[in-house]
């Protein structure tokens, strides 16, 4: 929500300014510095906080912070137990990391839209976006990482023979293996694309609405609060969906029958 919108700023320029990234052009490509900086800061902060709580955990008089962290841990652990049917020590910590990290990145959408760009100016950035999950490079990067884990565990659990049999013989039998292979490719590629674009689309739309509300001058405080309260649900739901689909996809990859 902007405190500088007195009607003198061109709406189109204002929107474009808030939707552009702080870019760093190199020979190997263009990096969105704001996405990398904010996502890494939130990720490291999350790890340090959970490590701090784990080191000081006690059963006698747990602090409110410890109770809060344990509540998150137990919530994720319950989802893993109910949805994952294999045996893999990686799934629970991976799910916890995905849920908390995405939730923290999504929460950046609740910061007034002019605050982060103003801070970016002190760092020498002409543009700076606050919400990493509104960058498809990040959301698709995370979903592609999940995709590679799915393929890795499918090969590991089922073996090369079982993996190839699943690709060539399902769902129509071995005689129709070209159609089976085509359907399998579409199915596997659709998972990371839908997983990444769903998160990106919902958060990008929310960010755009916050920018439009910020252009309403003093009316932004009346309009922004209800939308922020509703958006908290979107933030949590999108984090939960990404985590749950990851668990389900990895569970399917561990089925060896």
C-alpha positions in Angstrom: 0.0 0.0 0.0 1.5 3.3 -1.1 1.9 6.3 1.1 3.1 8.3 -1.9 0.1 8.0 -4.1 -1.2 11.5 -4.2 -2.5 11.2 -7.8 0.6 12.6 -9.4 2.0 9.2 -10.4 1.0 7.8 -13.8 -0.8 4.5 -13.0 0.8 2.6 -15.9 4.3 3.6 -14.9 3.6 2.8 -11.3 2.3 -0.7 -12.0 5.2 -1.4 -14.4 7.7 -0.2 -11.8 6.4 -2.5 -9.2 6.3 -5.5 -11.5 9.9 -5.2 -12.7 12.8 -7.2 -11.2 16.2 -6.0 -10.1 18.1 -7.7 -12.8 21.8 -8.6 -13.2 22.9 -9.3 -16.7 25.8 -11.7 -17.2 27.2 -13.8 -20.0 25.4 -16.9 -18.8 22.0 -15.2 -18.5 20.0 -12.7 -16.5 19.5 -13.1 -12.7 16.6 -11.6 -10.8 18.6 -10.4 -7.8 15.6 -9.5 -5.7 14.2 -13.0 -6.0 17.5 -14.6 -5.1 18.2 -12.2 -2.2 14.8 -12.3 -0.5 14.3 -16.0 -1.0 17.7 -16.8 0.4 17.3 -14.5 3.4 14.0 -16.0 4.2 15.3 -19.6 3.8 18.4 -19.0 6.0 16.2 -17.2 8.6 13.8 -20.2 8.7 16.7 -22.7 9.2 18.4 -20.6 11.9 15.1 -20.1 13.7 14.2 -23.8 13.7 17.7 -24.7 14.7 17.6 -22.2 17.6 14.4 -23.7 18.8 15.6 -27.3 18.5 18.8 -26.6 20.4 16.8 -25.0 23.3 13.8 -27.3 23.3 12.7 -28.5 26.7 9.8 -30.7 27.9 9.4 -29.0 31.3 8.4 -25.4 30.4 8.4 -25.0 26.6 8.3 -21.4 25.4 5.6 -20.1 23.1 8.0 -20.1 20.2 8.8 -23.8 20.8 5.1 -24.6 21.0 4.5 -22.8 17.7 7.4 -24.6 15.9 6.3 -28.0 17.3 2.7 -27.3 16.1 4.0 -26.6 12.5 6.2 -29.7 12.7 3.4 -32.0 13.9 1.0 -30.6 11.3 3.5 -31.4 8.5 4.4 -34.8 10.0 0.7 -35.7 10.1 0.3 -34.9 6.4 3.3 -37.0 5.5 2.1 -40.0 7.6 -1.4 -39.9 6.0 -0.3 -39.3 2.4 3.1 -40.9 1.9 3.1 -44.7 1.8 6.7 -45.5 1.3 9.8 -45.4 3.6 12.0 -42.4 3.1 13.6 -40.2 5.8 13.9 -37.3 3.3 10.2 -36.7 2.8 9.2 -35.2 6.1 12.1 -32.6 6.3 11.6 -31.8 2.6 7.9 -31.2 3.1 8.5 -29.1 6.2 11.0 -27.0 4.3 8.7 -26.5 1.3 5.7 -25.5 3.4 7.5 -23.0 5.7 9.7 -21.5 3.0 6.9 -21.0 0.5 4.7 -19.6 3.3 7.3 -17.1 4.3 7.9 -16.0 0.7 4.2 -15.7 0.2 3.9 -13.5 3.3 6.1 -10.9 1.7 2.9 -10.0 -0.2 1.5 -8.5 3.0 4.2 -5.9 3.2 3.0 -2.5 1.8 4.0 -2.5 -1.8 6.2 0.6 -1.6 8.4 -0.5 1.3 10.6 -3.0 -0.4 11.2 -0.9 -3.6 12.2 2.0 -1.3 14.7 -0.2 0.5 16.0 -1.4 -2.8 16.9 2.2 -3.8 19.3 2.3 -0.8 20.9 -0.8 -2.3 21.3 0.9 -5.7 18.4 -1.1 -7.3 16.1 0.8 -9.6 13.5 -1.9 -9.3 12.9 -4.5 -6.5 10.0 -7.0 -6.1 9.1 -8.1 -2.6 7.5 -11.5 -3.3 9.8 -14.2 -4.7 6.9 -16.5 -5.5 5.6 -14.0 -8.1 8.7 -14.9 -10.1 8.0 -17.9 -12.4 11.8 -18.7 -12.4 11.6 -19.5 -8.7 8.3 -21.4 -8.7 9.2 -23.5 -11.8 12.7 -24.0 -10.4 11.2 -25.5 -7.2 8.7 -27.6 -9.2 11.4 -28.9 -11.6 13.5 -29.9 -8.5 10.5 -31.9 -7.3 10.2 -33.4 -10.8 13.8 -34.7 -10.7 13.2 -36.2 -7.3 10.2 -38.0 -8.6 12.2 -39.5 -11.5 15.1 -40.4 -9.2 13.0 -42.3 -6.7 10.9 -43.9 -9.5 14.1 -45.4 -10.9 15.6 -46.3 -7.5 12.5 -48.0 -6.1 11.2 -49.7 -9.3 14.5 -50.3 -11.0 15.2 -49.7 -14.7 13.0 -52.7 -15.8 10.0 -51.7 -13.6 10.3 -48.0 -14.6 10.4 -48.9 -18.4 7.5 -51.3 -17.9 5.4 -48.6 -16.3 6.3 -46.1 -19.1 5.6 -48.5 -22.0 2.8 -50.7 -20.7 0.4 -48.4 -18.9 -2.5 -47.7 -19.3 -3.3 -49.6 -22.5 -0.9 -52.5 -22.4 2.3 -53.3 -24.2 0.8 -53.4 -27.7 0.0 -49.7 -27.5 3.4 -48.7 -26.2 3.7 -45.5 -28.4 0.5 -44.1 -27.0 1.5 -45.2 -23.5 4.9 -43.4 -23.8 3.2 -40.2 -25.2 0.7 -40.1 -22.3 3.4 -40.7 -19.8 5.5 -37.8 -21.1 2.5 -35.5 -21.0 1.6 -36.7 -17.5 5.1 -36.2 -16.1 5.7 -32.8 -17.8 2.3 -31.5 -16.6 3.2 -32.0 -13.0 6.0 -29.5 -12.6 4.4 -27.0 -15.0 1.1 -27.1 -13.1 2.8 -27.1 -9.7 4.9 -24.1 -10.5 2.4 -22.0 -12.5 -0.4 -22.5 -9.9 1.8 -21.0 -7.1 3.0 -18.2 -9.4 -0.4 -17.3 -10.8 -2.2 -17.0 -7.5 0.6 -14.9 -5.9 1.1 -12.7 -8.9 -2.7 -12.0 -9.0 -2.6 -11.1 -5.3 0.4 -8.8 -5.8 -1.2 -7.0 -8.7 -4.4 -6.4 -6.6 -2.3 -5.0 -3.8 -0.6 -2.6 -6.3 -4.0 -1.5 -7.7 -5.3 -0.9 -4.1 -2.2 1.2 -3.4 -3.2 3.6 -6.2 -6.4 4.5 -4.3 -4.7 7.1 -2.1 -6.1 7.2 1.4 -8.8 4.7 0.3 -6.1 2.0 0.2 -6.4 1.5 4.0 -10.1 0.8 3.7 -9.7 -1.6 0.8 -6.4 -3.1 1.7 -7.3 -4.5 5.1 -10.1 -6.9 3.9 -8.0 -8.0 1.0 -5.0 -8.6 3.2 -7.1 -10.7 5.6 -8.5 -12.8 2.7 -5.0 -13.1 1.1 -3.7 -14.7 4.3 -5.9 -17.7 3.4 -4.4 -17.7 -0.2 -0.9 -17.6 1.2 -1.5 -20.6 3.5 -3.5 -22.6 1.0 -0.9 -22.3 -1.8 1.9 -23.3 0.6 -0.2 -26.3 1.7 -1.1 -27.3 -1.9 2.5 -27.3 -3.1 3.6 -29.3 -0.1 0.8 -31.9 -0.4 1.3 -32.4 -4.2 5.0 -33.0 -3.6 4.2 -35.6 -1.0 1.6 -37.3 -3.2 3.9 -37.3 -6.3 6.8 -38.7 -4.3 4.5 -41.3 -2.7 3.5 -42.5 -6.2 7.1 -42.7 -7.2 7.7 -45.1 -4.3 5.1 -47.5 -5.3 6.9 -50.6 -6.7 4.0 -52.9 -7.5 
